[in-house]
Amino acid sequence: MKFKLLFVICCICNSILAQDSNFTAKEITINEFVDGTLLIPNDVDKPNLAIIIAGSGPTDRNGNQNLLKNNSLKKLAESLSNHELATFRYDKRIVKQIRKGNVDMNIRFDDFITDAISILTYFKSSDAFSKVYIIGHSQGSLVGIVTAKQGADGFISLAGAGKSIDEVIIEQVTSMAPTLTEDTKRVFSIMKDGKTTTDFPQALTSIFNLEVQPFMMSWMAYNPQEEIGSLEMPILIINGTKDLQVSEEEANLLHAANSKSTLSIIENMNHILVPIAGDTLENSKSYNESQRKISIELVELIISFINEN
């Protein structure tokens, strides 16, 4: 009897949840490296599609990592799909490798681009969508810029860096430990020549671990300003005023690199796309608070941009 009652309650809850959503979810496997979730708005014939590319680290399709759960990309996808836009978000290949306990130490930044291009090709070859846009968040912005050149109908950068990764790291080191600046520049100079090195202060080990250097070299080969400058499609660049990781200056650099782009700065939005009313402590804590609602202004900006282009 208890089991039957529990079953009925679950059915009622599922029915309520379904009524709150204007989309249908479908799990999609693109290839051996990429699995993701496609949200298709109900009762819309050939909707536009947005492919969402996650940021740095082992970030899954929902925008989460092992010890950080905020569901930022899940909330973004669902909010957009509730406004008649199909979305596809996916686990980065390293997430799948970690889950299988078989991490490829030879992974490169170019592998992320290869995966994104495979996804774009997959959906462009489908007749189910009118147009296909790319939304890149943080590191995913650069991945998205390069990928978009392969036939996307538009590109949206969310908290994307305007400088190459070596320039970003040099600035961070200079800010936190200026005595290590020259060593940091020297190591990057060696890496730019395609060489690895163990000649650096121990304090820089977390940045220049020998196993990480090949990945870093493949990443620093791409300059965001140069890449976005060659995009010939509608471009929307978005940043928040309370982003602790990527400043508004980065968005301005991307915008200046492509005069046809549109720049939008959202007041009080942080790096994980939620409004922050308080201080830095509240901002930091939000990275592990999945109950926070995503910025309404962000969703409206994206929907308006896609509808107009």
VENGI-V228605 format. One record per backbone hydrogen bond with DSSP energy under -0.5 kcal/mol. NH is the residue of the N-H (numbers start at 1). CO is the residue of the C=O. E is the energy in kcal/mol with one decimal. If there is no record, write none. Layout:
NH & CO & E
NH & CO & E
This chain:
5 & 1 & -2.3
6 & 2 & -2.4
7 & 3 & -2.4
8 & 4 & -2.2
9 & 5 & -2.3
10 & 6 & -2.4
11 & 7 & -2.1
12 & 8 & -2.3
13 & 9 & -2.5
14 & 10 & -2.5
15 & 11 & -2.0
16 & 12 & -2.2
17 & 13 & -2.5
18 & 14 & -2.2
19 & 15 & -1.8
20 & 16 & -1.2
21 & 17 & -0.6
21 & 18 & -0.9
24 & 40 & -2.6
26 & 38 & -2.3
28 & 36 & -2.7
30 & 28 & -0.6
30 & 34 & -2.0
31 & 34 & -1.1
35 & 33 & -0.5
36 & 28 & -2.7
37 & 89 & -2.6
38 & 26 & -3.2
38 & 36 & -0.5
39 & 37 & -0.5
39 & 87 & -2.9
40 & 24 & -2.8
40 & 38 & -0.5
41 & 39 & -0.5
42 & 22 & -2.9
44 & 41 & -0.9
46 & 44 & -0.6
47 & 44 & -0.5
49 & 131 & -2.8
50 & 86 & -2.4
51 & 133 & -2.8
52 & 50 & -0.6
52 & 88 & -2.9
53 & 51 & -0.6
53 & 135 & -3.1
54 & 52 & -0.5
59 & 57 & -2.3
60 & 64 & -2.7
63 & 60 & -1.9
65 & 68 & -2.4
68 & 65 & -0.9
70 & 68 & -0.5
73 & 62 & -1.2
74 & 62 & -1.4
75 & 71 & -2.7
76 & 72 & -1.9
77 & 73 & -2.6
78 & 74 & -2.6
79 & 75 & -2.1
80 & 76 & -2.4
81 & 77 & -2.5
82 & 78 & -1.5
83 & 80 & -1.5
84 & 81 & -1.0
85 & 80 & -1.4
86 & 48 & -2.4
86 & 84 & -0.5
87 & 39 & -1.8
88 & 50 & -2.3
89 & 37 & -1.8
90 & 52 & -0.7
91 & 35 & -2.0
92 & 59 & -1.5
95 & 92 & -1.6
96 & 92 & -1.2
97 & 93 & -1.9
98 & 94 & -2.4
99 & 95 & -2.1
100 & 96 & -1.5
101 & 97 & -0.6
101 & 98 & -1.0
102 & 97 & -2.8
105 & 103 & -0.8
107 & 104 & -1.4
111 & 108 & -1.2
112 & 108 & -0.8
112 & 109 & -0.9
113 & 109 & -1.3
114 & 110 & -2.6
115 & 111 & -2.3
116 & 112 & -2.1
117 & 113 & -2.7
118 & 114 & -2.1
119 & 115 & -1.9
120 & 116 & -2.5
121 & 117 & -2.8
122 & 118 & -2.2
123 & 119 & -2.2
124 & 120 & -2.5
125 & 121 & -1.7
126 & 123 & -0.8
130 & 47 & -1.3
133 & 49 & -3.3
134 & 154 & -1.9
135 & 51 & -3.2
136 & 134 & -0.5
136 & 156 & -2.6
137 & 53 & -2.6
137 & 135 & -0.5
138 & 158 & -2.9
140 & 137 & -2.5
141 & 138 & -2.0
142 & 138 & -0.7
142 & 139 & -0.6
143 & 139 & -1.6
144 & 140 & -2.6
145 & 141 & -2.4
146 & 142 & -2.0
147 & 143 & -2.2
148 & 144 & -2.8
149 & 145 & -0.7
149 & 146 & -0.6
150 & 147 & -2.5
151 & 148 & -1.4
152 & 148 & -1.8
153 & 132 & -3.3
154 & 132 & -0.6
155 & 234 & -2.4
156 & 134 & -2.8
157 & 236 & -2.8
158 & 136 & -2.9
158 & 156 & -0.5
159 & 157 & -0.6
159 & 238 & -2.5
168 & 164 & -2.1
169 & 165 & -2.4
170 & 166 & -2.3
171 & 167 & -2.0
172 & 168 & -2.0
173 & 169 & -2.8
174 & 170 & -2.4
175 & 171 & -1.9
176 & 172 & -2.3
177 & 173 & -3.6
180 & 177 & -2.6
181 & 178 & -1.3
184 & 180 & -2.2
185 & 181 & -2.5
186 & 182 & -2.2
187 & 183 & -2.3
188 & 184 & -2.1
189 & 185 & -2.0
190 & 186 & -1.8
191 & 187 & -2.3
192 & 188 & -2.2
193 & 189 & -0.7
193 & 190 & -0.9
194 & 191 & -2.0
195 & 190 & -1.5
200 & 198 & -1.5
204 & 201 & -2.1
205 & 202 & -1.9
207 & 204 & -1.0
208 & 204 & -2.7
209 & 205 & -1.0
212 & 209 & -1.6
213 & 209 & -1.4
214 & 210 & -0.5
216 & 212 & -2.4
217 & 213 & -2.6
218 & 214 & -1.8
219 & 215 & -1.7
220 & 216 & -2.8
221 & 217 & -0.6
222 & 219 & -1.7
223 & 221 & -0.5
224 & 222 & -0.6
225 & 162 & -0.6
227 & 223 & -2.5
228 & 224 & -2.7
229 & 225 & -1.6
230 & 226 & -0.7
230 & 227 & -0.9
231 & 228 & -1.3
234 & 153 & -0.6
236 & 155 & -2.3
237 & 262 & -3.4
238 & 157 & -3.0
238 & 236 & -0.5
239 & 264 & -1.7
241 & 266 & -2.1
242 & 269 & -2.0
243 & 240 & -1.1
244 & 242 & -0.6
250 & 247 & -1.0
251 & 247 & -0.9
252 & 248 & -2.3
253 & 249 & -2.0
254 & 250 & -2.0
255 & 251 & -2.5
256 & 252 & -2.5
257 & 253 & -1.4
258 & 254 & -0.7
258 & 255 & -1.0
261 & 258 & -2.0
262 & 235 & -2.4
264 & 237 & -2.9
266 & 239 & -3.0
266 & 264 & -0.6
267 & 265 & -0.6
269 & 266 & -1.4
270 & 274 & -2.1
273 & 270 & -1.6
275 & 293 & -0.6
276 & 268 & -2.6
283 & 279 & -2.1
284 & 280 & -2.8
285 & 281 & -2.4
286 & 282 & -1.6
287 & 284 & -1.3
288 & 285 & -1.8
289 & 286 & -1.8
290 & 288 & -0.5
292 & 289 & -1.2
295 & 273 & -2.7
299 & 295 & -1.6
300 & 296 & -2.4
301 & 297 & -2.4
302 & 298 & -2.2
303 & 299 & -2.5
304 & 300 & -2.4
305 & 301 & -2.5
306 & 302 & -2.5
307 & 303 & -2.4
308 & 304 & -1.8
309 & 305 & -0.8
309 & 306 & -0.5
